[in-house]
Amino acid sequence: MIDKEPVISVGLMSGVKFVRLTLEGRFRDEAGQDIDEGERVFSIDEFDSAHAVSLRHIRPVDFRSSRVTVHEVTIGIDFHWERKESQQFQGALRVIRDERGLTLINELPMESYLISVISSEMSASCPPDLLRAHAVVSRSWLLAQLKKANTSKPVVLDDERERIRWYDRESHTGFDVCADDHCQRYQGASKAFSTQAFDAVRDTRGTALIYGDEICDARYSKSCGGRTEVFSAAWEDRSVPYLTSVYDGPDEAADYAMPLTDEANAERWILSSPPAHCNVETRETLSRILPGFDQETEDFYRWRVEYEQKELRELLLARTGVDFGRIRSLDAVERGESGRIAKLRIAGEKRTMVIGKELEIRRALSRSHLYSSAFVVKRLGDSDFPEAFELMGAGWGHGVGLCQIGAAAMAERGYTHEEILMHYFRNAALHRLY
């Protein structure tokens, strides 16, 4: 177990040609010399100059009163909300160079990091018990990653008939976690604009989810779509006792159209709108719990996408590198317990292949990422090669662990953060580590 607060290193930018910063407050360089406030630019071409060397690692004299604005930070990388922002950060900054370019790293205490995470993942104006629950989940996930001897790399099964890949926390060079959705959203001090976010981290300081003698590898996604998913549907084929499939709604409806591993049940479930905590219909509620750019996504609980035949063929070629020819069908081979497809058969006139797991499927069927792999397919047209395909889906994200929108709705209805955590992480317990 971990008995003291760790210092976390977060990769803010990677593989860039230059980094532009604006310093506010007192900082010192590696030699202990004071650094003036104002703008600093690191260029890969001048990285080895005497001036740049002295500024490769800068530390604040006073953590609370010093800020660094980092310009042109890309958020939502490869997702439909990708954009650039200027963000403010506290703590030390370090610049390193590798074969891909420059990497900017922020170093700060775990609890300070978490204040920004819970304010970046959700709105900092969320109900306090949602923020407390999220602080525990985010802390647990990161502490579990730090305890791993080796970080995971993509696992690949790839031949002519089948391509199965899953992605966990790939090795990062020089830092613990990245600042984007790949790990946890961390968008700096400017996102922590409410006392509720500070209070949530303070109130749960050092507290993590525990199973047996281990810190839980807690996971979360934006919307489970009514039922959470098991670990093995998204990642490696093993059972994780605290990441089971949980109905995210009233107990009396828990047997609705179950099990969702059955194709007929999954279709009835996805094409309906069952009661669930994350089935939030009012924009007023969503505006209180979601960050601004997440509010641009309006149809996360149940959604629809349509591809014309030519568009789908070109999309699959671009995203998978495989020319399937005209597409005959998209068929679920294996579904997880939330109805998410873990293996999808793509049948074309030139090639038929099974792909998985859920993220690989979402990447193959969208220019960015499909909302989730919980979908059913309707062929539009009577020929062997339909004119179009309609995908009707449920949820947003992998669905494993805590459902962020569901948890926020629970908090609004008066559930405590302990009750929220025990709802999503069955068999786990809360324990204060430091």
BELDA-V758454 format. One record per residue. N is the residue number from 1. SS is DSSP state (a for helix, b for strand, c for the rest). PHI is phi as a letter, one per 40 degrees, with the letter a starting at -180 (none if undefined). NEAR is the number of other ideal C-beta (glycine too) atoms within 10 Angstrom. Layout:
BEGIN
n=N ss=SS phi=PHI near=NEAR
n=N ss=SS phi=PHI near=NEAR
END
This chain:
BEGIN
n=1 ss=c phi=none near=12
n=2 ss=c phi=c near=14
n=3 ss=c phi=b near=7
n=4 ss=c phi=a near=8
n=5 ss=c phi=c near=14
n=6 ss=c phi=c near=15
n=7 ss=b phi=c near=13
n=8 ss=b phi=b near=21
n=9 ss=b phi=b near=18
n=10 ss=b phi=b near=25
n=11 ss=b phi=c near=22
n=12 ss=b phi=c near=24
n=13 ss=b phi=a near=21
n=14 ss=b phi=a near=22
n=15 ss=b phi=g near=10
n=16 ss=b phi=b near=18
n=17 ss=c phi=c near=10
n=18 ss=b phi=a near=16
n=19 ss=b phi=b near=22
n=20 ss=b phi=b near=15
n=21 ss=b phi=b near=19
n=22 ss=b phi=b near=15
n=23 ss=b phi=c near=20
n=24 ss=b phi=b near=14
n=25 ss=c phi=h near=16
n=26 ss=c phi=c near=15
n=27 ss=b phi=b near=22
n=28 ss=b phi=b near=15
n=29 ss=c phi=c near=16
n=30 ss=c phi=c near=13
n=31 ss=c phi=c near=8
n=32 ss=c phi=g near=7
n=33 ss=c phi=c near=10
n=34 ss=b phi=c near=9
n=35 ss=b phi=b near=18
n=36 ss=c phi=c near=8
n=37 ss=c phi=c near=12
n=38 ss=b phi=h near=9
n=39 ss=b phi=c near=10
n=40 ss=b phi=b near=20
n=41 ss=b phi=b near=11
n=42 ss=b phi=b near=21
n=43 ss=b phi=b near=13
n=44 ss=a phi=c near=16
n=45 ss=a phi=c near=9
n=46 ss=a phi=b near=12
n=47 ss=c phi=c near=16
n=48 ss=c phi=c near=9
n=49 ss=c phi=c near=12
n=50 ss=a phi=d near=7
n=51 ss=a phi=c near=9
n=52 ss=a phi=c near=18
n=53 ss=a phi=d near=13
n=54 ss=a phi=c near=14
n=55 ss=c phi=b near=19
n=56 ss=c phi=c near=15
n=57 ss=b phi=b near=17
n=58 ss=b phi=b near=20
n=59 ss=b phi=b near=18
n=60 ss=b phi=c near=23
n=61 ss=c phi=c near=12
n=62 ss=c phi=b near=10
n=63 ss=c phi=d near=14
n=64 ss=c phi=c near=9
n=65 ss=c phi=c near=11
n=66 ss=c phi=b near=20
n=67 ss=b phi=b near=17
n=68 ss=b phi=b near=25
n=69 ss=b phi=c near=18
n=70 ss=b phi=b near=21
n=71 ss=b phi=c near=15
n=72 ss=b phi=g near=13
n=73 ss=b phi=c near=21
n=74 ss=b phi=c near=16
n=75 ss=b phi=b near=19
n=76 ss=c phi=g near=18
n=77 ss=c phi=d near=13
n=78 ss=c phi=g near=14
n=79 ss=c phi=c near=16
n=80 ss=c phi=c near=14
n=81 ss=c phi=b near=14
n=82 ss=c phi=d near=14
n=83 ss=b phi=a near=10
n=84 ss=b phi=b near=11
n=85 ss=b phi=b near=16
n=86 ss=b phi=c near=13
n=87 ss=b phi=b near=23
n=88 ss=b phi=b near=17
n=89 ss=b phi=b near=28
n=90 ss=c phi=b near=24
n=91 ss=c phi=g near=22
n=92 ss=b phi=c near=20
n=93 ss=b phi=b near=26
n=94 ss=b phi=b near=17
n=95 ss=b phi=b near=20
n=96 ss=b phi=b near=16
n=97 ss=b phi=b near=14
n=98 ss=b phi=b near=11
n=99 ss=c phi=c near=6
n=100 ss=c phi=c near=11
n=101 ss=b phi=h near=15
n=102 ss=b phi=c near=19
n=103 ss=b phi=b near=22
n=104 ss=b phi=b near=23
n=105 ss=b phi=b near=24
n=106 ss=b phi=b near=25
n=107 ss=b phi=b near=18
n=108 ss=b phi=a near=22
n=109 ss=b phi=c near=14
n=110 ss=a phi=d near=22
n=111 ss=a phi=c near=19
n=112 ss=a phi=c near=20
n=113 ss=a phi=d near=27
n=114 ss=a phi=c near=26
n=115 ss=a phi=d near=25
n=116 ss=a phi=c near=29
n=117 ss=a phi=d near=28
n=118 ss=a phi=c near=30
n=119 ss=a phi=c near=30
n=120 ss=a phi=c near=25
n=121 ss=a phi=c near=25
n=122 ss=c phi=b near=26
n=123 ss=c phi=c near=25
n=124 ss=c phi=c near=21
n=125 ss=c phi=c near=14
n=126 ss=c phi=c near=28
n=127 ss=c phi=d near=24
n=128 ss=a phi=d near=17
n=129 ss=a phi=c near=23
n=130 ss=a phi=c near=28
n=131 ss=a phi=c near=32
n=132 ss=a phi=c near=26
n=133 ss=a phi=c near=33
n=134 ss=a phi=c near=31
n=135 ss=a phi=d near=25
n=136 ss=a phi=c near=28
n=137 ss=a phi=c near=29
n=138 ss=a phi=c near=25
n=139 ss=a phi=c near=26
n=140 ss=a phi=c near=28
n=141 ss=a phi=d near=25
n=142 ss=a phi=c near=25
n=143 ss=a phi=c near=22
n=144 ss=a phi=c near=18
n=145 ss=a phi=c near=18
n=146 ss=a phi=c near=15
n=147 ss=a phi=c near=12
n=148 ss=c phi=c near=11
n=149 ss=c phi=c near=4
n=150 ss=c phi=b near=6
n=151 ss=c phi=c near=14
n=152 ss=c phi=c near=15
n=153 ss=c phi=b near=11
n=154 ss=c phi=d near=11
n=155 ss=b phi=b near=14
n=156 ss=b phi=b near=11
n=157 ss=b phi=b near=11
n=158 ss=b phi=a near=11
n=159 ss=c phi=a near=8
n=160 ss=c phi=c near=9
n=161 ss=c phi=b near=10
n=162 ss=b phi=a near=14
n=163 ss=b phi=b near=19
n=164 ss=b phi=b near=17
n=165 ss=b phi=b near=16
n=166 ss=b phi=b near=22
n=167 ss=c phi=b near=17
n=168 ss=c phi=b near=15
n=169 ss=c phi=c near=19
n=170 ss=c phi=c near=12
n=171 ss=c phi=d near=8
n=172 ss=c phi=b near=18
n=173 ss=c phi=c near=12
n=174 ss=c phi=g near=12
n=175 ss=c phi=a near=21
n=176 ss=c phi=c near=21
n=177 ss=b phi=a near=22
n=178 ss=b phi=c near=22
n=179 ss=c phi=c near=31
n=180 ss=c phi=b near=23
n=181 ss=c phi=c near=19
n=182 ss=c phi=d near=16
n=183 ss=c phi=b near=20
n=184 ss=c phi=a near=24
n=185 ss=c phi=c near=22
n=186 ss=c phi=a near=28
n=187 ss=c phi=b near=22
n=188 ss=c phi=g near=24
n=189 ss=a phi=c near=19
n=190 ss=a phi=c near=16
n=191 ss=a phi=c near=23
n=192 ss=c phi=c near=23
n=193 ss=c phi=b near=12
n=194 ss=c phi=b near=17
n=195 ss=a phi=c near=11
n=196 ss=a phi=c near=20
n=197 ss=a phi=c near=27
n=198 ss=a phi=c near=16
n=199 ss=a phi=c near=15
n=200 ss=a phi=c near=27
n=201 ss=a phi=c near=27
n=202 ss=a phi=c near=13
n=203 ss=a phi=c near=15
n=204 ss=c phi=b near=22
n=205 ss=c phi=d near=15
n=206 ss=c phi=g near=16
n=207 ss=b phi=c near=19
n=208 ss=b phi=b near=26
n=209 ss=b phi=c near=27
n=210 ss=b phi=b near=18
n=211 ss=b phi=b near=18
n=212 ss=c phi=g near=10
n=213 ss=c phi=b near=6
n=214 ss=b phi=b near=12
n=215 ss=b phi=c near=23
n=216 ss=c phi=c near=28
n=217 ss=c phi=c near=23
n=218 ss=c phi=c near=26
n=219 ss=c phi=b near=25
n=220 ss=b phi=a near=24
n=221 ss=b phi=a near=23
n=222 ss=c phi=c near=24
n=223 ss=b phi=a near=27
n=224 ss=c phi=c near=36
n=225 ss=c phi=g near=36
n=226 ss=c phi=h near=32
n=227 ss=b phi=a near=30
n=228 ss=c phi=c near=31
n=229 ss=b phi=b near=34
n=230 ss=c phi=c near=21
n=231 ss=a phi=d near=22
n=232 ss=a phi=c near=18
n=233 ss=a phi=c near=28
n=234 ss=c phi=b near=26
n=235 ss=c phi=b near=22
n=236 ss=c phi=c near=12
n=237 ss=c phi=c near=12
n=238 ss=c phi=a near=7
n=239 ss=c phi=c near=9
n=240 ss=c phi=b near=18
n=241 ss=c phi=d near=13
n=242 ss=c phi=c near=22
n=243 ss=c phi=b near=26
n=244 ss=c phi=c near=18
n=245 ss=c phi=c near=23
n=246 ss=c phi=b near=22
n=247 ss=b phi=c near=21
n=248 ss=c phi=c near=29
n=249 ss=c phi=a near=18
n=250 ss=c phi=d near=12
n=251 ss=a phi=d near=7
n=252 ss=a phi=c near=8
n=253 ss=a phi=b near=13
n=254 ss=c phi=c near=12
n=255 ss=c phi=c near=9
n=256 ss=c phi=c near=19
n=257 ss=c phi=f near=20
n=258 ss=c phi=b near=15
n=259 ss=c phi=c near=14
n=260 ss=c phi=c near=26
n=261 ss=c phi=c near=18
n=262 ss=c phi=c near=14
n=263 ss=a phi=c near=14
n=264 ss=a phi=c near=8
n=265 ss=a phi=c near=16
n=266 ss=a phi=c near=25
n=267 ss=a phi=c near=18
n=268 ss=a phi=c near=16
n=269 ss=a phi=c near=24
n=270 ss=a phi=c near=26
n=271 ss=c phi=c near=13
n=272 ss=c phi=b near=12
n=273 ss=c phi=b near=13
n=274 ss=c phi=c near=21
n=275 ss=c phi=c near=13
n=276 ss=c phi=a near=25
n=277 ss=c phi=d near=26
n=278 ss=c phi=c near=28
n=279 ss=c phi=c near=18
n=280 ss=c phi=c near=20
n=281 ss=c phi=b near=8
n=282 ss=c phi=c near=8
n=283 ss=a phi=c near=10
n=284 ss=a phi=c near=7
n=285 ss=a phi=c near=14
n=286 ss=a phi=c near=19
n=287 ss=a phi=c near=12
n=288 ss=a phi=c near=15
n=289 ss=a phi=b near=22
n=290 ss=c phi=b near=22
n=291 ss=c phi=c near=18
n=292 ss=a phi=d near=9
n=293 ss=a phi=c near=15
n=294 ss=a phi=c near=20
n=295 ss=a phi=c near=13
n=296 ss=a phi=c near=10
n=297 ss=c phi=c near=17
n=298 ss=c phi=c near=9
n=299 ss=c phi=b near=11
n=300 ss=c phi=c near=22
n=301 ss=c phi=c near=23
n=302 ss=b phi=b near=20
n=303 ss=b phi=a near=22
n=304 ss=b phi=a near=11
n=305 ss=b phi=b near=15
n=306 ss=b phi=b near=13
n=307 ss=b phi=b near=20
n=308 ss=b phi=c near=13
n=309 ss=a phi=d near=17
n=310 ss=a phi=c near=12
n=311 ss=a phi=c near=12
n=312 ss=a phi=c near=22
n=313 ss=a phi=d near=20
n=314 ss=a phi=c near=13
n=315 ss=a phi=c near=16
n=316 ss=a phi=c near=24
n=317 ss=a phi=c near=13
n=318 ss=a phi=c near=10
n=319 ss=a phi=c near=15
n=320 ss=a phi=b near=18
n=321 ss=c phi=g near=8
n=322 ss=c phi=b near=17
n=323 ss=c phi=c near=13
n=324 ss=c phi=c near=19
n=325 ss=c phi=g near=15
n=326 ss=c phi=c near=15
n=327 ss=b phi=c near=21
n=328 ss=b phi=c near=17
n=329 ss=b phi=a near=15
n=330 ss=b phi=b near=22
n=331 ss=b phi=b near=15
n=332 ss=b phi=c near=22
n=333 ss=b phi=c near=14
n=334 ss=b phi=a near=15
n=335 ss=b phi=b near=23
n=336 ss=c phi=c near=28
n=337 ss=c phi=c near=19
n=338 ss=c phi=c near=32
n=339 ss=c phi=g near=34
n=340 ss=c phi=c near=34
n=341 ss=b phi=c near=28
n=342 ss=b phi=c near=24
n=343 ss=b phi=b near=21
n=344 ss=b phi=b near=24
n=345 ss=b phi=c near=18
n=346 ss=b phi=b near=23
n=347 ss=b phi=b near=16
n=348 ss=b phi=b near=19
n=349 ss=c phi=c near=14
n=350 ss=c phi=b near=10
n=351 ss=c phi=a near=15
n=352 ss=b phi=b near=15
n=353 ss=b phi=a near=20
n=354 ss=b phi=b near=17
n=355 ss=b phi=b near=23
n=356 ss=b phi=a near=24
n=357 ss=c phi=c near=27
n=358 ss=a phi=d near=27
n=359 ss=a phi=c near=20
n=360 ss=a phi=c near=23
n=361 ss=a phi=c near=25
n=362 ss=a phi=c near=22
n=363 ss=a phi=c near=18
n=364 ss=a phi=c near=22
n=365 ss=c phi=b near=26
n=366 ss=c phi=a near=18
n=367 ss=c phi=c near=11
n=368 ss=c phi=b near=13
n=369 ss=c phi=a near=18
n=370 ss=c phi=c near=22
n=371 ss=c phi=d near=25
n=372 ss=c phi=a near=30
n=373 ss=c phi=c near=33
n=374 ss=c phi=c near=33
n=375 ss=b phi=a near=29
n=376 ss=b phi=b near=20
n=377 ss=b phi=b near=18
n=378 ss=b phi=b near=13
n=379 ss=b phi=c near=17
n=380 ss=b phi=b near=13
n=381 ss=c phi=h near=11
n=382 ss=c phi=c near=7
n=383 ss=c phi=c near=10
n=384 ss=c phi=c near=11
n=385 ss=c phi=b near=15
n=386 ss=c phi=d near=20
n=387 ss=c phi=c near=12
n=388 ss=b phi=a near=15
n=389 ss=b phi=b near=21
n=390 ss=b phi=b near=15
n=391 ss=b phi=b near=20
n=392 ss=b phi=b near=17
n=393 ss=b phi=b near=27
n=394 ss=b phi=b near=33
n=395 ss=c phi=g near=33
n=396 ss=b phi=a near=26
n=397 ss=c phi=h near=28
n=398 ss=c phi=c near=28
n=399 ss=c phi=g near=34
n=400 ss=b phi=c near=29
n=401 ss=c phi=g near=28
n=402 ss=b phi=c near=26
n=403 ss=b phi=c near=33
n=404 ss=a phi=c near=26
n=405 ss=a phi=c near=30
n=406 ss=a phi=c near=29
n=407 ss=a phi=c near=31
n=408 ss=a phi=c near=28
n=409 ss=a phi=c near=23
n=410 ss=a phi=c near=24
n=411 ss=a phi=c near=24
n=412 ss=a phi=c near=17
n=413 ss=c phi=c near=9
n=414 ss=c phi=h near=9
n=415 ss=c phi=c near=20
n=416 ss=c phi=c near=14
n=417 ss=a phi=c near=26
n=418 ss=a phi=c near=13
n=419 ss=a phi=c near=13
n=420 ss=a phi=c near=27
n=421 ss=a phi=c near=26
n=422 ss=a phi=c near=17
n=423 ss=a phi=c near=20
n=424 ss=a phi=c near=28
n=425 ss=c phi=b near=27
n=426 ss=c phi=c near=13
n=427 ss=c phi=g near=13
n=428 ss=c phi=c near=21
n=429 ss=b phi=b near=14
n=430 ss=b phi=c near=17
n=431 ss=b phi=a near=14
n=432 ss=b phi=c near=10
n=433 ss=c phi=c near=17
n=434 ss=c phi=a near=15
END
